Amino acid sequence: MRDLTYPPIIATAKTLFKLRGWTFQMTGIENIPLEGGAVLASNHIGFADFVLDGFPAERRKRLVRFMAKKEAFDHPVGGPVLRSMHHIPVDRAAGAESLEAAVDYCRRGEVVGIFPEATISRSFEIKEVKSGAVRIAAQAGVPLIPMVLFGTQRIMTKGHKLSLPRRLPIAINVGEPLHPTGEDPAAETEALHDAMKALLDQAIAAYPDPLEGQWWAPARFGGTAPTLEEAARLDVEERAARAARKAAKAQKG
C-alpha cells in the first residue's frame, strides 16, 4: 500500500508530543512482528487513542490500519484522511463486511488495529471485550497482540474537554502474542480480556503520577472515575438518550 499521508502525520504528532514534553513508557515492543500480518487489540480510554496506539508498531517500522466506526469516514475532512491512511470503516449494521476486510488486510501482511471494547471505557478499566479481534486473527491465521494505553484519557475522553498538559506521561504496554484458532471464541476472547487486564494493572502500577483522588484514575486505584458497574449504567443511559434523539428527529422529518 502506498502511504503518502501517514508518515507526515506521524512526524507532526511526534513534534507536538516533543513540544509538550510528553514522555512515553513503552514495554513489550518486541512482541510486534517486523513483518507479516497481525491484529493489535488495545483498550480504549480516550479520543486520542488512535494517534498513540500506533507508536509501538512505528518503532518496529510498521503502520497500523485501524478499524473505526463508519461515521468517522463520513466526515468531510477526517474521512479522506482516514481513507488515505488505509484504515478500515466499521458499519455496525454490516459487521461481517468489516471483519472480512480486516481479515484480508492481515492476510496481505498488514497490522490491523482494533478496540475490542468497541467504545471508550469511562472507568478506564477493561470492560467487556467483543469477539471480533479473536475471529479476525483466527480466520487470517495471524497472531493476536494485546496492548494497553494509560494516560491518554487525560488528553480527551468522554465528559472531559481537550487538554494538552505539559510533561504528560503515557504508558503503552504490549503483551505476548496470542494465537486463537477459532475453536472456542468465547474462551479465546476471555483470554484476551485477561491479558489486557494484566497489562493495564502493570501499566498503572508503574505510572509515575499520583493516582489518589484523580478523575482520570480508576476507582480501584484510588481515583474518582466511575466503577465498571457505574460506567455500564452511564453507557446504557447514553444509548437510550441517543435513541430518543434519533426517534425525535425521525418524527420531525
ChimeraX commands (.cxc) that place a marker at each C-alpha (Angstrom):
marker #1 position 0.00,0.00,0.00 radius 0.5
marker #1 position 1.21,3.49,-0.82 radius 0.5
marker #1 position 1.31,5.78,2.21 radius 0.5
marker #1 position 1.63,9.42,1.28 radius 0.5
marker #1 position -0.12,10.98,4.29 radius 0.5
marker #1 position 0.58,8.50,7.11 radius 0.5
marker #1 position 4.34,9.27,7.59 radius 0.5
marker #1 position 3.95,13.08,7.71 radius 0.5
marker #1 position 1.02,12.76,10.13 radius 0.5
marker #1 position 3.18,10.63,12.43 radius 0.5
marker #1 position 6.01,13.17,12.18 radius 0.5
marker #1 position 3.62,16.01,13.05 radius 0.5
marker #1 position 2.30,14.12,16.07 radius 0.5
marker #1 position 5.81,13.39,17.30 radius 0.5
marker #1 position 6.71,17.07,17.03 radius 0.5
marker #1 position 3.65,18.07,19.09 radius 0.5
marker #1 position 4.46,15.50,21.78 radius 0.5
marker #1 position 8.04,16.71,21.97 radius 0.5
marker #1 position 6.97,20.35,22.27 radius 0.5
marker #1 position 4.65,19.44,25.15 radius 0.5
marker #1 position 7.34,17.41,26.85 radius 0.5
marker #1 position 5.32,14.19,26.88 radius 0.5
marker #1 position 7.14,11.05,27.95 radius 0.5
marker #1 position 6.42,7.53,26.71 radius 0.5
marker #1 position 6.98,4.42,28.78 radius 0.5
marker #1 position 6.69,1.53,26.34 radius 0.5
marker #1 position 7.23,-2.12,27.13 radius 0.5
marker #1 position 6.95,-5.26,25.01 radius 0.5
marker #1 position 7.54,-3.57,21.65 radius 0.5
marker #1 position 9.44,-6.67,20.53 radius 0.5
marker #1 position 6.13,-8.56,20.55 radius 0.5
marker #1 position 5.06,-6.74,17.38 radius 0.5
marker #1 position 6.37,-8.69,14.37 radius 0.5
marker #1 position 8.74,-6.97,11.96 radius 0.5
marker #1 position 6.82,-8.42,9.04 radius 0.5
marker #1 position 3.63,-10.33,8.30 radius 0.5
marker #1 position 0.05,-9.77,9.38 radius 0.5
marker #1 position -1.11,-9.32,12.96 radius 0.5
marker #1 position -4.06,-8.00,14.96 radius 0.5
marker #1 position -3.25,-5.37,17.58 radius 0.5
marker #1 position -6.02,-5.28,20.22 radius 0.5
marker #1 position -5.95,-2.25,22.50 radius 0.5
marker #1 position -8.02,-0.84,25.33 radius 0.5
marker #1 position -9.95,2.36,24.62 radius 0.5
marker #1 position -9.89,5.16,27.20 radius 0.5
marker #1 position -9.78,8.38,25.19 radius 0.5
marker #1 position -10.33,10.04,21.84 radius 0.5
marker #1 position -6.57,10.31,21.21 radius 0.5
marker #1 position -6.02,6.54,21.39 radius 0.5
marker #1 position -5.98,6.24,17.60 radius 0.5
marker #1 position -3.00,8.57,17.49 radius 0.5
marker #1 position -0.98,6.92,20.26 radius 0.5
marker #1 position -1.80,3.26,19.57 radius 0.5
marker #1 position 0.41,3.11,16.51 radius 0.5
marker #1 position 3.59,4.21,18.28 radius 0.5
marker #1 position 4.92,0.78,19.31 radius 0.5
marker #1 position 4.38,-0.55,15.79 radius 0.5
marker #1 position 6.02,2.55,14.31 radius 0.5
marker #1 position 9.12,1.76,16.38 radius 0.5
marker #1 position 9.14,-1.58,14.54 radius 0.5
marker #1 position 8.74,0.26,11.21 radius 0.5
marker #1 position 5.12,-0.92,10.86 radius 0.5
marker #1 position 1.99,1.11,10.14 radius 0.5
marker #1 position -1.27,0.10,11.79 radius 0.5
marker #1 position -4.55,0.03,9.85 radius 0.5
marker #1 position -7.19,0.84,12.45 radius 0.5
marker #1 position -10.79,-0.26,12.44 radius 0.5
marker #1 position -13.00,2.77,13.14 radius 0.5
marker #1 position -16.71,3.47,13.06 radius 0.5
marker #1 position -18.09,4.32,9.64 radius 0.5
marker #1 position -19.33,7.73,10.80 radius 0.5
marker #1 position -15.73,8.93,11.15 radius 0.5
marker #1 position -15.17,8.20,7.46 radius 0.5
marker #1 position -18.24,10.27,6.54 radius 0.5
marker #1 position -16.65,13.44,7.92 radius 0.5
marker #1 position -15.75,15.83,5.07 radius 0.5
marker #1 position -12.24,16.46,6.43 radius 0.5
marker #1 position -11.40,13.45,8.58 radius 0.5
marker #1 position -12.88,10.91,6.19 radius 0.5
marker #1 position -10.45,11.48,3.31 radius 0.5
marker #1 position -7.53,11.46,5.75 radius 0.5
marker #1 position -8.62,8.14,7.27 radius 0.5
marker #1 position -9.05,6.60,3.83 radius 0.5
marker #1 position -5.64,7.87,2.71 radius 0.5
marker #1 position -4.11,6.04,5.69 radius 0.5
marker #1 position -5.94,2.85,4.63 radius 0.5
marker #1 position -7.90,2.49,7.85 radius 0.5
marker #1 position -10.96,0.22,7.86 radius 0.5
marker #1 position -14.52,1.57,8.26 radius 0.5
marker #1 position -16.81,-0.41,10.54 radius 0.5
marker #1 position -20.51,-0.34,9.76 radius 0.5
marker #1 position -22.23,-1.84,12.78 radius 0.5
marker #1 position -25.21,-2.70,10.58 radius 0.5
marker #1 position -22.94,-4.76,8.32 radius 0.5
marker #1 position -20.22,-6.03,10.64 radius 0.5
marker #1 position -19.37,-9.09,8.54 radius 0.5
marker #1 position -18.11,-6.92,5.70 radius 0.5
marker #1 position -15.75,-5.02,8.03 radius 0.5
marker #1 position -14.47,-8.27,9.50 radius 0.5
marker #1 position -13.75,-9.66,6.04 radius 0.5
marker #1 position -11.86,-6.50,5.10 radius 0.5
marker #1 position -9.72,-6.80,8.24 radius 0.5
marker #1 position -9.00,-10.47,7.54 radius 0.5
marker #1 position -7.95,-9.56,4.00 radius 0.5
marker #1 position -5.60,-6.86,5.30 radius 0.5
marker #1 position -3.99,-9.33,7.71 radius 0.5
marker #1 position -3.53,-11.94,5.01 radius 0.5
marker #1 position -1.78,-9.31,2.90 radius 0.5
marker #1 position 0.71,-8.76,5.71 radius 0.5
marker #1 position -0.80,-5.67,7.35 radius 0.5
marker #1 position -1.10,-4.92,11.07 radius 0.5
marker #1 position -4.76,-4.27,11.88 radius 0.5
marker #1 position -5.62,-2.27,15.00 radius 0.5
marker #1 position -8.88,-2.87,16.83 radius 0.5
marker #1 position -10.51,-1.68,20.05 radius 0.5
marker #1 position -12.29,-4.85,21.19 radius 0.5
marker #1 position -14.25,-2.98,23.88 radius 0.5
marker #1 position -15.93,-1.15,20.95 radius 0.5
marker #1 position -16.42,2.11,22.88 radius 0.5
marker #1 position -14.46,4.22,25.35 radius 0.5
marker #1 position -14.31,2.80,28.87 radius 0.5
marker #1 position -15.46,5.52,31.28 radius 0.5
marker #1 position -13.97,3.56,34.19 radius 0.5
marker #1 position -10.55,3.37,32.48 radius 0.5
marker #1 position -10.65,-0.34,33.29 radius 0.5
marker #1 position -11.00,-3.16,30.75 radius 0.5
marker #1 position -14.72,-3.63,30.20 radius 0.5
marker #1 position -16.45,-6.34,28.17 radius 0.5
marker #1 position -14.37,-7.44,25.19 radius 0.5
marker #1 position -16.10,-8.35,21.94 radius 0.5
marker #1 position -15.06,-11.43,19.92 radius 0.5
marker #1 position -14.14,-9.60,16.70 radius 0.5
marker #1 position -10.40,-9.42,17.37 radius 0.5
marker #1 position -10.23,-13.15,18.08 radius 0.5
marker #1 position -12.28,-14.03,15.00 radius 0.5
marker #1 position -10.17,-11.84,12.69 radius 0.5
marker #1 position -6.88,-13.30,13.96 radius 0.5
marker #1 position -8.19,-16.88,13.79 radius 0.5
marker #1 position -9.57,-16.54,10.25 radius 0.5
marker #1 position -6.45,-14.79,8.96 radius 0.5
marker #1 position -4.07,-17.16,10.76 radius 0.5
marker #1 position -2.11,-14.31,12.37 radius 0.5
marker #1 position -1.06,-13.52,15.95 radius 0.5
marker #1 position -3.34,-11.51,18.22 radius 0.5
marker #1 position -1.32,-8.99,20.23 radius 0.5
marker #1 position -2.88,-7.46,23.37 radius 0.5
marker #1 position -1.90,-3.90,24.20 radius 0.5
marker #1 position -2.95,-1.20,26.67 radius 0.5
marker #1 position -2.58,2.53,26.98 radius 0.5
marker #1 position -2.75,4.61,30.14 radius 0.5
marker #1 position -2.58,8.38,30.34 radius 0.5
marker #1 position -4.27,9.14,27.02 radius 0.5
marker #1 position -7.58,9.73,28.84 radius 0.5
marker #1 position -6.00,12.89,30.26 radius 0.5
marker #1 position -5.86,14.38,26.73 radius 0.5
marker #1 position -9.56,13.99,25.92 radius 0.5
marker #1 position -12.22,11.49,26.85 radius 0.5
marker #1 position -15.94,11.26,27.45 radius 0.5
marker #1 position -17.11,14.05,29.74 radius 0.5
marker #1 position -13.82,15.94,29.59 radius 0.5
marker #1 position -12.63,18.58,27.15 radius 0.5
marker #1 position -9.38,18.59,25.18 radius 0.5
marker #1 position -6.28,19.20,27.27 radius 0.5
marker #1 position -2.62,19.18,26.27 radius 0.5
marker #1 position -0.82,19.16,29.63 radius 0.5
marker #1 position 2.92,19.59,29.74 radius 0.5
marker #1 position 5.14,16.64,30.69 radius 0.5
marker #1 position 2.28,14.17,30.39 radius 0.5
marker #1 position 3.42,10.57,31.00 radius 0.5
marker #1 position 1.85,7.98,28.70 radius 0.5
marker #1 position 2.24,4.26,29.30 radius 0.5
marker #1 position 1.97,1.76,26.44 radius 0.5
marker #1 position 2.37,-1.91,27.31 radius 0.5
marker #1 position 2.40,-4.57,24.59 radius 0.5
marker #1 position 1.79,-8.17,25.60 radius 0.5
marker #1 position 2.94,-11.50,24.24 radius 0.5
marker #1 position 1.05,-12.69,21.15 radius 0.5
marker #1 position -1.96,-14.95,21.48 radius 0.5
marker #1 position -2.74,-17.49,18.77 radius 0.5
marker #1 position -6.51,-18.03,18.57 radius 0.5
marker #1 position -7.76,-20.89,16.42 radius 0.5
marker #1 position -11.45,-20.06,16.45 radius 0.5
marker #1 position -12.34,-23.40,18.00 radius 0.5
marker #1 position -13.61,-21.72,21.20 radius 0.5
marker #1 position -14.11,-17.99,20.52 radius 0.5
marker #1 position -15.64,-17.32,23.94 radius 0.5
marker #1 position -12.67,-18.79,25.83 radius 0.5
marker #1 position -10.17,-17.11,23.49 radius 0.5
marker #1 position -11.92,-13.77,23.95 radius 0.5
marker #1 position -11.78,-14.22,27.72 radius 0.5
marker #1 position -8.05,-14.95,27.42 radius 0.5
marker #1 position -7.64,-11.66,25.53 radius 0.5
marker #1 position -9.59,-9.83,28.26 radius 0.5
marker #1 position -7.39,-11.36,30.97 radius 0.5
marker #1 position -4.20,-10.45,29.11 radius 0.5
marker #1 position -5.33,-6.85,28.64 radius 0.5
marker #1 position -6.35,-6.53,32.28 radius 0.5
marker #1 position -2.96,-7.82,33.46 radius 0.5
marker #1 position -1.16,-5.38,31.15 radius 0.5
marker #1 position -3.27,-2.48,32.40 radius 0.5
marker #1 position -2.58,-3.35,36.03 radius 0.5
marker #1 position 1.14,-3.35,35.25 radius 0.5
marker #1 position 0.92,-0.01,33.43 radius 0.5
marker #1 position -0.99,1.65,36.27 radius 0.5
marker #1 position 1.31,0.23,38.95 radius 0.5
marker #1 position 4.32,1.76,37.17 radius 0.5
marker #1 position 2.63,5.08,36.30 radius 0.5
marker #1 position 4.72,7.94,37.72 radius 0.5
marker #1 position 1.97,10.43,38.64 radius 0.5
marker #1 position -0.07,10.04,41.87 radius 0.5
marker #1 position -3.47,8.45,41.29 radius 0.5
marker #1 position -5.27,9.22,44.55 radius 0.5
marker #1 position -8.31,11.44,44.01 radius 0.5
marker #1 position -7.66,11.96,40.29 radius 0.5
marker #1 position -10.62,11.92,37.88 radius 0.5
marker #1 position -8.52,10.05,35.31 radius 0.5
marker #1 position -7.62,7.21,37.69 radius 0.5
marker #1 position -9.74,4.05,38.12 radius 0.5
marker #1 position -11.69,3.82,41.36 radius 0.5
marker #1 position -9.89,0.57,42.18 radius 0.5
marker #1 position -6.63,2.54,42.39 radius 0.5
marker #1 position -7.97,5.41,44.48 radius 0.5
marker #1 position -9.23,7.57,41.63 radius 0.5
marker #1 position -12.65,9.12,41.23 radius 0.5
marker #1 position -13.52,7.58,37.85 radius 0.5
marker #1 position -16.75,5.54,37.75 radius 0.5
marker #1 position -16.50,1.88,38.64 radius 0.5
marker #1 position -17.09,-0.67,35.89 radius 0.5
marker #1 position -20.69,-1.06,37.11 radius 0.5
marker #1 position -21.32,2.69,37.26 radius 0.5
marker #1 position -19.76,3.16,33.82 radius 0.5
marker #1 position -22.00,0.42,32.38 radius 0.5
marker #1 position -25.06,2.26,33.72 radius 0.5
marker #1 position -23.87,5.53,32.17 radius 0.5
marker #1 position -23.36,3.78,28.83 radius 0.5
marker #1 position -26.93,2.44,28.91 radius 0.5
marker #1 position -28.27,5.92,29.69 radius 0.5
marker #1 position -26.21,7.42,26.86 radius 0.5
marker #1 position -27.51,4.87,24.35 radius 0.5
marker #1 position -31.10,5.48,25.47 radius 0.5
marker #1 position -30.69,9.26,25.10 radius 0.5
marker #1 position -29.13,8.82,21.65 radius 0.5
marker #1 position -32.02,6.57,20.56 radius 0.5
marker #1 position -34.55,9.10,21.86 radius 0.5
marker #1 position -32.90,11.94,19.92 radius 0.5
marker #1 position -32.88,9.81,16.78 radius 0.5
marker #1 position -36.54,8.95,17.19 radius 0.5
marker #1 position -37.46,12.59,17.77 radius 0.5
marker #1 position -35.54,13.63,14.67 radius 0.5
marker #1 position -37.28,10.95,12.61 radius 0.5
marker #1 position -40.70,12.19,13.78 radius 0.5
marker #1 position -39.87,15.75,12.78 radius 0.5
marker #1 position -38.69,14.54,9.38 radius 0.5
marker link #1:1,2 radius 0.2
marker link #1:2,3 radius 0.2
marker link #1:3,4 radius 0.2
marker link #1:4,5 radius 0.2
marker link #1:5,6 radius 0.2
marker link #1:6,7 radius 0.2
marker link #1:7,8 radius 0.2
marker link #1:8,9 radius 0.2
marker link #1:9,10 radius 0.2
marker link #1:10,11 radius 0.2
marker link #1:11,12 radius 0.2
marker link #1:12,13 radius 0.2
marker link #1:13,14 radius 0.2
marker link #1:14,15 radius 0.2
marker link #1:15,16 radius 0.2
marker link #1:16,17 radius 0.2
marker link #1:17,18 radius 0.2
marker link #1:18,19 radius 0.2
marker link #1:19,20 radius 0.2
marker link #1:20,21 radius 0.2
marker link #1:21,22 radius 0.2
marker link #1:22,23 radius 0.2
marker link #1:23,24 radius 0.2
marker link #1:24,25 radius 0.2
marker link #1:25,26 radius 0.2
marker link #1:26,27 radius 0.2
marker link #1:27,28 radius 0.2
marker link #1:28,29 radius 0.2
marker link #1:29,30 radius 0.2
marker link #1:30,31 radius 0.2
marker link #1:31,32 radius 0.2
marker link #1:32,33 radius 0.2
marker link #1:33,34 radius 0.2
marker link #1:34,35 radius 0.2
marker link #1:35,36 radius 0.2
marker link #1:36,37 radius 0.2
marker link #1:37,38 radius 0.2
marker link #1:38,39 radius 0.2
marker link #1:39,40 radius 0.2
marker link #1:40,41 radius 0.2
marker link #1:41,42 radius 0.2
marker link #1:42,43 radius 0.2
marker link #1:43,44 radius 0.2
marker link #1:44,45 radius 0.2
marker link #1:45,46 radius 0.2
marker link #1:46,47 radius 0.2
marker link #1:47,48 radius 0.2
marker link #1:48,49 radius 0.2
marker link #1:49,50 radius 0.2
marker link #1:50,51 radius 0.2
marker link #1:51,52 radius 0.2
marker link #1:52,53 radius 0.2
marker link #1:53,54 radius 0.2
marker link #1:54,55 radius 0.2
marker link #1:55,56 radius 0.2
marker link #1:56,57 radius 0.2
marker link #1:57,58 radius 0.2
marker link #1:58,59 radius 0.2
marker link #1:59,60 radius 0.2
marker link #1:60,61 radius 0.2
marker link #1:61,62 radius 0.2
marker link #1:62,63 radius 0.2
marker link #1:63,64 radius 0.2
marker link #1:64,65 radius 0.2
marker link #1:65,66 radius 0.2
marker link #1:66,67 radius 0.2
marker link #1:67,68 radius 0.2
marker link #1:68,69 radius 0.2
marker link #1:69,70 radius 0.2
marker link #1:70,71 radius 0.2
marker link #1:71,72 radius 0.2
marker link #1:72,73 radius 0.2
marker link #1:73,74 radius 0.2
marker link #1:74,75 radius 0.2
marker link #1:75,76 radius 0.2
marker link #1:76,77 radius 0.2
marker link #1:77,78 radius 0.2
marker link #1:78,79 radius 0.2
marker link #1:79,80 radius 0.2
marker link #1:80,81 radius 0.2
marker link #1:81,82 radius 0.2
marker link #1:82,83 radius 0.2
marker link #1:83,84 radius 0.2
marker link #1:84,85 radius 0.2
marker link #1:85,86 radius 0.2
marker link #1:86,87 radius 0.2
marker link #1:87,88 radius 0.2
marker link #1:88,89 radius 0.2
marker link #1:89,90 radius 0.2
marker link #1:90,91 radius 0.2
marker link #1:91,92 radius 0.2
marker link #1:92,93 radius 0.2
marker link #1:93,94 radius 0.2
marker link #1:94,95 radius 0.2
marker link #1:95,96 radius 0.2
marker link #1:96,97 radius 0.2
marker link #1:97,98 radius 0.2
marker link #1:98,99 radius 0.2
marker link #1:99,100 radius 0.2
marker link #1:100,101 radius 0.2
marker link #1:101,102 radius 0.2
marker link #1:102,103 radius 0.2
marker link #1:103,104 radius 0.2
marker link #1:104,105 radius 0.2
marker link #1:105,106 radius 0.2
marker link #1:106,107 radius 0.2
marker link #1:107,108 radius 0.2
marker link #1:108,109 radius 0.2
marker link #1:109,110 radius 0.2
marker link #1:110,111 radius 0.2
marker link #1:111,112 radius 0.2
marker link #1:112,113 radius 0.2
marker link #1:113,114 radius 0.2
marker link #1:114,115 radius 0.2
marker link #1:115,116 radius 0.2
marker link #1:116,117 radius 0.2
marker link #1:117,118 radius 0.2
marker link #1:118,119 radius 0.2
marker link #1:119,120 radius 0.2
marker link #1:120,121 radius 0.2
marker link #1:121,122 radius 0.2
marker link #1:122,123 radius 0.2
marker link #1:123,124 radius 0.2
marker link #1:124,125 radius 0.2
marker link #1:125,126 radius 0.2
marker link #1:126,127 radius 0.2
marker link #1:127,128 radius 0.2
marker link #1:128,129 radius 0.2
marker link #1:129,130 radius 0.2
marker link #1:130,131 radius 0.2
marker link #1:131,132 radius 0.2
marker link #1:132,133 radius 0.2
marker link #1:133,134 radius 0.2
marker link #1:134,135 radius 0.2
marker link #1:135,136 radius 0.2
marker link #1:136,137 radius 0.2
marker link #1:137,138 radius 0.2
marker link #1:138,139 radius 0.2
marker link #1:139,140 radius 0.2
marker link #1:140,141 radius 0.2
marker link #1:141,142 radius 0.2
marker link #1:142,143 radius 0.2
marker link #1:143,144 radius 0.2
marker link #1:144,145 radius 0.2
marker link #1:145,146 radius 0.2
marker link #1:146,147 radius 0.2
marker link #1:147,148 radius 0.2
marker link #1:148,149 radius 0.2
marker link #1:149,150 radius 0.2
marker link #1:150,151 radius 0.2
marker link #1:151,152 radius 0.2
marker link #1:152,153 radius 0.2
marker link #1:153,154 radius 0.2
marker link #1:154,155 radius 0.2
marker link #1:155,156 radius 0.2
marker link #1:156,157 radius 0.2
marker link #1:157,158 radius 0.2
marker link #1:158,159 radius 0.2
marker link #1:159,160 radius 0.2
marker link #1:160,161 radius 0.2
marker link #1:161,162 radius 0.2
marker link #1:162,163 radius 0.2
marker link #1:163,164 radius 0.2
marker link #1:164,165 radius 0.2
marker link #1:165,166 radius 0.2
marker link #1:166,167 radius 0.2
marker link #1:167,168 radius 0.2
marker link #1:168,169 radius 0.2
marker link #1:169,170 radius 0.2
marker link #1:170,171 radius 0.2
marker link #1:171,172 radius 0.2
marker link #1:172,173 radius 0.2
marker link #1:173,174 radius 0.2
marker link #1:174,175 radius 0.2
marker link #1:175,176 radius 0.2
marker link #1:176,177 radius 0.2
marker link #1:177,178 radius 0.2
marker link #1:178,179 radius 0.2
marker link #1:179,180 radius 0.2
marker link #1:180,181 radius 0.2
marker link #1:181,182 radius 0.2
marker link #1:182,183 radius 0.2
marker link #1:183,184 radius 0.2
marker link #1:184,185 radius 0.2
marker link #1:185,186 radius 0.2
marker link #1:186,187 radius 0.2
marker link #1:187,188 radius 0.2
marker link #1:188,189 radius 0.2
marker link #1:189,190 radius 0.2
marker link #1:190,191 radius 0.2
marker link #1:191,192 radius 0.2
marker link #1:192,193 radius 0.2
marker link #1:193,194 radius 0.2
marker link #1:194,195 radius 0.2
marker link #1:195,196 radius 0.2
marker link #1:196,197 radius 0.2
marker link #1:197,198 radius 0.2
marker link #1:198,199 radius 0.2
marker link #1:199,200 radius 0.2
marker link #1:200,201 radius 0.2
marker link #1:201,202 radius 0.2
marker link #1:202,203 radius 0.2
marker link #1:203,204 radius 0.2
marker link #1:204,205 radius 0.2
marker link #1:205,206 radius 0.2
marker link #1:206,207 radius 0.2
marker link #1:207,208 radius 0.2
marker link #1:208,209 radius 0.2
marker link #1:209,210 radius 0.2
marker link #1:210,211 radius 0.2
marker link #1:211,212 radius 0.2
marker link #1:212,213 radius 0.2
marker link #1:213,214 radius 0.2
marker link #1:214,215 radius 0.2
marker link #1:215,216 radius 0.2
marker link #1:216,217 radius 0.2
marker link #1:217,218 radius 0.2
marker link #1:218,219 radius 0.2
marker link #1:219,220 radius 0.2
marker link #1:220,221 radius 0.2
marker link #1:221,222 radius 0.2
marker link #1:222,223 radius 0.2
marker link #1:223,224 radius 0.2
marker link #1:224,225 radius 0.2
marker link #1:225,226 radius 0.2
marker link #1:226,227 radius 0.2
marker link #1:227,228 radius 0.2
marker link #1:228,229 radius 0.2
marker link #1:229,230 radius 0.2
marker link #1:230,231 radius 0.2
marker link #1:231,232 radius 0.2
marker link #1:232,233 radius 0.2
marker link #1:233,234 radius 0.2
marker link #1:234,235 radius 0.2
marker link #1:235,236 radius 0.2
marker link #1:236,237 radius 0.2
marker link #1:237,238 radius 0.2
marker link #1:238,239 radius 0.2
marker link #1:239,240 radius 0.2
marker link #1:240,241 radius 0.2
marker link #1:241,242 radius 0.2
marker link #1:242,243 radius 0.2
marker link #1:243,244 radius 0.2
marker link #1:244,245 radius 0.2
marker link #1:245,246 radius 0.2
marker link #1:246,247 radius 0.2
marker link #1:247,248 radius 0.2
marker link #1:248,249 radius 0.2
marker link #1:249,250 radius 0.2
marker link #1:250,251 radius 0.2
marker link #1:251,252 radius 0.2
marker link #1:252,253 radius 0.2
view
